[in-house]
Amino acid sequence: MLLINEIYPAVCGESRFTGYPCTLVRLTGCHIRCVWCDSEHSFAGGEAMTVQAVVDRIDRAGFSTVLVTGGEPLLQPEVIPLLASLLDDG
């Protein structure tokens, strides 16, 4: 299970994909507390979802680019199977 803070359509604001539409998947939880953090709302709360449920929501959004962010996504071990599934889907 993954603890998901929110999933929504967005426009990439960073990386080589800046300006492209994407589906943003924000995971809950962070222990770093960067001073520039703009998503403190993701430190707690969220909804428990299976990897497949997250993939299904992403598929319904219809964008080929997905941004997985947080919080700190790597705190959740199930993020690795999620990323693998997204890569397998292309």
C-alpha positions in Angstrom: 0.0 0.0 0.0 1.0 3.6 -0.7 -0.1 6.6 1.3 -1.2 9.1 -1.3 -1.6 12.7 -0.5 -3.1 13.7 -3.9 -3.2 12.8 -7.6 -4.1 15.4 -10.2 -3.4 16.7 -13.7 -0.7 19.3 -13.7 2.0 21.0 -15.8 5.6 20.0 -15.1 7.4 22.9 -13.5 10.9 21.5 -13.4 13.2 19.1 -15.4 13.4 18.7 -19.1 9.6 18.2 -19.1 8.9 21.7 -18.0 5.7 22.9 -19.6 4.4 19.5 -20.5 1.1 18.2 -19.1 1.5 15.4 -16.6 -0.2 13.5 -13.8 1.2 14.5 -10.5 1.2 11.8 -7.8 2.1 13.3 -4.4 3.0 10.8 -1.7 2.5 11.5 2.0 5.3 11.7 4.5 8.7 13.5 4.8 11.4 13.7 7.4 13.7 16.1 5.7 11.9 19.5 6.1 13.7 21.5 3.5 13.4 25.2 4.1 12.1 25.8 0.5 9.4 23.1 0.7 6.2 24.2 -1.0 4.2 21.1 0.0 4.1 20.9 3.8 0.5 19.7 3.4 2.0 16.4 2.3 3.8 15.7 5.6 0.7 13.9 7.1 -2.7 12.6 6.1 -3.4 10.9 2.8 -5.2 7.9 1.5 -3.9 4.3 1.5 -4.0 3.0 -2.1 -2.6 -0.1 -3.8 -0.1 0.3 -6.6 -2.7 -0.9 -9.0 -5.2 1.7 -7.8 -2.7 4.4 -8.3 -1.8 3.2 -11.8 -5.5 3.1 -12.6 -6.0 6.7 -11.5 -3.0 7.7 -13.6 -4.3 5.9 -16.6 -7.7 7.7 -16.4 -5.9 11.0 -16.4 -4.6 10.2 -19.9 -1.1 11.8 -19.8 2.0 9.9 -20.7 4.2 11.8 -18.3 3.9 11.1 -14.6 5.6 13.1 -11.8 5.9 11.2 -8.5 6.8 13.5 -5.7 6.2 14.1 -2.0 6.9 14.5 0.8 9.8 12.1 0.3 8.5 9.3 -1.9 11.4 7.0 -1.2 10.3 6.6 2.4 7.5 4.3 1.1 9.0 1.0 -0.2 6.0 0.4 -2.5 7.0 3.4 -4.6 9.6 1.1 -6.3 6.9 -1.3 -7.7 4.8 1.8 -8.7 7.7 3.3 -10.7 8.5 -0.1 -12.2 4.8 -0.5 -13.3 4.8 3.0 -14.8 8.0 2.2 -16.7 6.6 -1.1 -17.9 3.5 0.8 -19.2 5.8 3.2 -21.1 
